[in-house]
Amino acid sequence: MQKIISGKNLILLVAAALTASTFSSCGLFAKKKGKSSVTGWAYDDKNLGNFHVSKVKYPKAGPGLVFVQGGSFVMGAKDEDVMGDWNNVPRRVTIPSFFIDETEVANVHYREYMYWIENTFSGDTNIVNKTLPDTLVWREELAYNEPYVEYYFRYPSYNYYPVVGVSWQQAHDFCIWRTDRVNELSLVKKGYLKKDAIKREMKGAGGDGSFNTETYLMNPELIQGRSKPKKSELKDINNKPRSTVKMEDGILNMGYRLPTEAEWEYAAYGLLAQNPSPRKKEKSSGEELRSNQQIYSWSKNPN
């Protein structure tokens, strides 16, 4: 979702939503010390097929992300509707836990995305041109904003300023690209992709020769530059290191997407100070009810 701030388009990304019930349910098998409570079979046992269950309980935040504890809050207008528009009626909304970008996507981040597109699809100017942000959004009547039109997106001094002029479709495509690049690097570090896989795809490999998370999960044989680690805790039925990774192995990150309106508003309240820390001893971190809201995001006391 795009959010309009001061008439300019900014994008903030959120990782796939996670409910706290997902976290607590992970402890269902963890208590059994590697044995199924359904069949009694031991996990990761070479004599029983090497069925692997990841020991990861709390997902790690991806690059630039912060964790937002889910809960329930009143969404909509908080003051009396003097004009009688009734276009923002207060209602209680429950939000699952999720990860969200700590800051808006900056110019340098979006240029990184464009750089990858320009090299990977070097022979297709149409695809490259579709990624360009609309810098003309700076132009307004009776205002001289030409320096922003010409320099805001590319001049080094604005590297870490929020990118503007990005459409919903461009932001959506950026999310897909970011998901693929984060997961691609994870596989390279673990040895499931060759170290030069990223460099090779940026030499004009195009869509068929570049890494895609969904393609990898559905048909890994189509992914170029695959490798097999010499040592890995992931074993096949023959007790040899597996050559592919599945989502349930806990190595791949969840997909990035644009936040919903409710997630955006909930995160904008800055209720981090009231978020309970995960109770590791109790092996739970349930959702919390937000009955009060803070005046300032940095305040520890609700109003």
Secondary structure, DSSP 8 states (H G I E B T S, - for coil): --EEETTEEE---EE----HHHHHHTHHHHTTTSB-TTT--BTT-GGGT--------S----TTEEEE--EEEEES--S--TT---SS--EEEEE--EEEESS--BHHHHHHHHHHHHHHTTT-HHHHHHT---GGGG--TT---HHHHHHTTTSGGGTTSB--S--HHHHHHHHHHHHHHHHHHHHHHHTSB-TTHHHHHTTT-HHHHS--HHHHHH-GGG-TTB---SS-S-B-TTSSB-SS--GGGT-S---EE---HHHHHHHHT-GGGG----BTTTTB---EE--S--SSTT-SS--
